[in-house]
Amino acid sequence: MSLEIEKFILDACCGGRHMWIQKENKNTIFMDIRSVPKGTIKLQPNWSCEPDVISSYADMPFDDDSFNLINWDIPHKLGGDKGLITMKYGHLDRENWKETTRKGFEECMRVLKPKGVLIFKFADVSISFKEVLSLFPIKPLFGTPTKKGVNNTAFFVFMKGDF
């Protein structure tokens, strides 16, 4: 199944849109594997996960070469506890996180237009930057891979094309 789209930005794992300043950007499709209504988290009653499209980043319902820009901010924790971080951000399955992450990267590249940009955000909570980046067939153009704390968040930028 393929969705007809007019927007040119995809957030492939939007969650609560924490990193967005323009949380309702008119050019963006917000996608996540789940929908969570406001009030689900008692300590943060205004938090919600309200994607435009419910789908996995490992199997996207979009045509090839659909987006100019993709933001991909996958969960950073392995396993599924009942804590606040897991409730807000989700978790990676211990058994198949490598396969799902590799497939997610392939899907991002498939739906990204030639010369389009993929921004990959990751925190080394359970998995090192080096280990997760080793799953991808190409290296990022640039990013913020420096380690300054216990759990560090980094951005890595990829571009689709032959370089």
ABEGO torsion letter per residue (X at the ends): XBBBBABABBBABAEAGAABABAABAABBBBBABBBBBGABAABAABBBBBABBBBAABBABBBGABABBBBBBBABBEBBABAAAAAAEBBBAAAAAAAAAAAAAAAAAABBBGBBBBBBBBBAABBAAAAAAABABBBABEBABBABABBBBBBBBBBEBX
